[in-house]
Amino acid sequence: MSEINQQITLNSRPDGWVVQENFKLVDGQIPEIGEGEILTRNLFMSVDPYMRSRMNDAKSYVPPFQIGEVLQAGVVGEVVTSQNPKFNEGDVVVGMLGWENYSKSDGEGLLTVERGPVPLSYYLGVLGMPGMTAYAGLVGVADVQAGETVFVSAASGAVGSVVGQIAKIMGCAVVGCAGSDDKVDFLVNELGFDRAFNYKTCGSIARKIAELCPKGIDVNFENVGGEIMEAALWNMRDFGRIAVCGMISNYNDKEMTPGPRGMGIIIQRRLKIQGFIVSDNPGLNMEFIQKAVGWLAEGKLKYRETVTDGLENAPSAFIGMLKGENFGKQIVKIA
Ligand SMILES: NC(=O)c1ccc[n+]([C@@H]2O[C@H](COP(=O)([O-])OP(=O)(O)OC[C@H]3O[C@@H](n4cnc5c(N)ncnc54)[C@H](OP(=O)(O)O)[C@@H]3O)[C@@H](O)[C@H]2O)c1
């Protein structure tokens, strides 16, 4: 076992866009464990958009990160030593741990997962929080039905790519947008989306959606907010549903920006708009995992990830993901 436990702490809070200086790489101690605790050697960690909000000193559904403290993430780790009867040496666990080589935990919230059937990093993506989010929003919140038209933004990402594929499996027409031609090509030619477009080069996004969704949108799975959400709103069908999952276009704003224009559409078209958090309905998450394992095995659910090597590169992987440099789920390989 290495003697040093490299860790990444919050050095300062961002003022607008996140920068490298907001993070600090420090040499910490490998923690001593006591009764009921385990020590993990961390293998993979996830960087996710919600972490940007946790860098602000603001109230939210998860508490803010604290200056000088080790940041937290979804981590896959191997149990090195255990004084907790629920975990054995060599078990692989997934759950919230630190941006660090070794973590101490009382086991609360950690799940033991199997080695072998899928790469371990999948438990942070398609078989983890992002995959569950896709299912929770589409099935639990939007109540999507076969034959409907689904529109999804940030469509090639961790959540969006699963949203589009589940909607196809459920018999929907699926249209997505993404920020590069390569991503658009991937959506249509690899993931089986019916249509997709590059929102950066398409001209009017509202007109593009109207062209690609001629009957309008029944379900908008909203990952981005801002201009894309406004364009989708104007293309909603009567009694359409908007599952508001994220607003990544706003996360680095210094000032709050005005919301979508044309909100009168909500009345005219009798729309339902609901925000949600992946943890709202744990039963649905388990239902998704059971289905997703089968879909992956049958090749119906395809999955792509960008893996950055080295804990020390986690801040740049995180910043790059916020800028759209990831292709699929952004993962950091720690060991
Ligand atoms: N409610 C929940 O429980 C929950 C859980 C997980 C995630 N989320 C939300 O779901 C959304 C997607 O998360 P994810 O983990 O799947 O991330 P992701 O899509 O894998 O990565 C983020 C992507 O967002 C796109 N993006 C960034 N800035 C943008 C902008 N200004 N306009 C349009 N697109 C932009 C980029 O793709 P392009 O190259 O296509 O621009 C980037 O690759 C986020 O808003 C996140 O906060 C919510």
The ligand as an ORCA input file, in Angstrom:
! r2SCAN-3c Opt
* xyz 0 1
  N     -31.945     15.852    -11.287
  C     -31.021     14.929    -11.041
  O     -31.119     14.115    -10.117
  C     -29.816     14.863    -11.951
  C     -28.911     13.779    -11.890
  C     -27.846     13.725    -12.804
  C     -27.672     14.761    -13.704
  N     -28.542     15.809    -13.704
  C     -28.410     16.887    -14.689
  O     -28.485     16.311    -15.982
  C     -27.734     17.091    -16.898
  C     -26.764     16.177    -17.651
  O     -25.856     15.622    -16.710
  P     -24.826     14.487    -17.153
  O     -24.231     13.945    -15.927
  O     -25.478     13.594    -18.115
  O     -23.705     15.336    -17.891
  P     -23.167     15.105    -19.388
  O     -24.302     15.344    -20.305
  O     -22.459     13.816    -19.451
  O     -22.088     16.261    -19.501
  C     -22.501     17.606    -19.528
  C     -22.818     18.028    -20.976
  O     -23.632     19.190    -20.957
  C     -23.504     19.853    -22.199
  N     -23.468     21.291    -21.986
  C     -22.635     22.003    -21.201
  N     -22.899     23.322    -21.271
  C     -23.921     23.448    -22.145
  C     -24.646     24.558    -22.668
  N     -24.378     25.826    -22.282
  N     -25.626     24.322    -23.565
  C     -25.916     23.054    -23.957
  N     -25.268     21.956    -23.500
  C     -24.283     22.159    -22.617
  C     -22.183     19.375    -22.823
  O     -22.494     18.588    -23.980
  P     -22.568     19.237    -25.451
  O     -21.251     18.966    -26.104
  O     -23.698     18.494    -26.073
  O     -22.818     20.709    -25.294
  C     -21.605     18.449    -21.755
  O     -20.924     17.344    -22.307
  C     -27.061     18.176    -16.085
  O     -27.828     19.356    -16.159
  C     -27.098     17.628    -14.665
  O     -27.062     18.638    -13.683
  C     -29.586     15.879    -12.839
*
